[in-house]
Amino acid sequence: MGRLFATIKRAVEEDCYLISWHADERCEERGISAWQLVIGLSEGKLIEERLQSRPNRSVIVRQLLADGSEVEVVWSWLPGSRKAKLVTVYFLE
């Protein structure tokens, strides 16, 4: 497991996370409840760590929804507030 991914998972487990407006909108459009993404992160599979992404480092995680659908979720790390941020979610094509 990557170090950034572990940091983000720990923050989410400790309720130190934010949900971006963009992610909230994508969840609504796709009929997904954000809580599924928060709860599902603990079992998610790391696809990629983007240590050079701006404005914040991020990870792409493959997660399962309650109905068994697979999604990819982008989470980022906000070093100033030491919080994880749910950036966006999309279904696999």
C-alpha positions in Angstrom: 0.0 0.0 0.0 1.3 3.5 -0.8 2.1 5.9 1.9 -0.2 8.7 0.7 -3.1 6.1 0.3 -2.5 5.0 3.9 -2.5 8.6 5.1 -5.8 9.3 3.3 -7.4 6.1 4.6 -6.4 6.9 8.2 -7.8 10.5 7.9 -11.1 9.2 6.6 -11.3 6.6 9.4 -10.8 9.4 11.9 -13.6 11.5 10.2 -11.0 14.1 9.0 -12.2 14.5 5.4 -14.1 16.8 3.1 -16.4 16.2 0.2 -15.8 18.6 -2.7 -18.7 20.4 -4.4 -17.6 18.6 -7.6 -17.7 15.2 -6.0 -21.1 16.0 -4.4 -22.4 16.9 -7.9 -20.9 13.8 -9.5 -22.4 11.6 -6.8 -25.9 13.1 -7.4 -25.6 12.7 -11.2 -24.6 9.1 -10.9 -27.0 8.1 -8.1 -24.3 7.4 -5.6 -24.4 8.4 -1.9 -21.1 9.9 -0.8 -21.3 7.8 2.4 -20.8 4.7 0.3 -17.5 6.1 -0.9 -16.4 7.1 2.6 -17.3 3.6 4.0 -15.9 1.8 1.0 -12.5 3.4 1.1 -11.3 0.9 3.8 -11.7 -2.0 1.3 -10.7 0.0 -1.8 -7.9 -1.0 -4.1 -5.2 1.5 -4.8 -4.8 2.1 -8.6 -2.4 5.0 -8.6 -0.7 7.5 -6.4 -0.3 10.9 -8.1 2.4 12.5 -6.0 3.0 15.3 -8.6 -0.7 16.3 -9.0 -1.6 19.9 -8.3 -2.9 21.6 -6.3 -2.7 18.5 -4.0 -1.3 15.0 -4.2 -4.0 12.5 -4.9 -4.8 8.8 -5.3 -7.1 6.8 -7.6 -8.9 4.1 -5.7 -11.2 1.3 -7.2 -14.1 0.9 -4.8 -17.3 -1.2 -4.7 -20.7 0.3 -4.1 -23.4 -1.4 -2.0 -25.0 -2.8 -5.2 -21.7 -4.3 -6.3 -20.9 -1.7 -9.0 -17.3 -0.7 -9.3 -16.3 2.9 -9.4 -13.0 4.8 -9.4 -12.7 7.5 -6.8 -10.1 10.3 -6.6 -9.1 11.3 -3.1 -6.6 14.0 -2.3 -4.6 15.1 0.7 -4.8 18.6 2.0 -1.6 19.1 4.0 -2.5 22.5 5.5 -5.6 21.1 7.3 -4.4 17.5 7.4 -7.6 16.3 5.9 -8.5 13.9 3.0 -10.7 15.3 0.3 -13.1 13.3 -1.9 -12.5 14.9 -5.3 -14.6 12.9 -7.8 -16.1 9.6 -8.7 -16.8 7.8 -12.0 -18.0 4.5 -13.2 -15.6 2.2 -15.1 -16.5 2.0 -18.8 
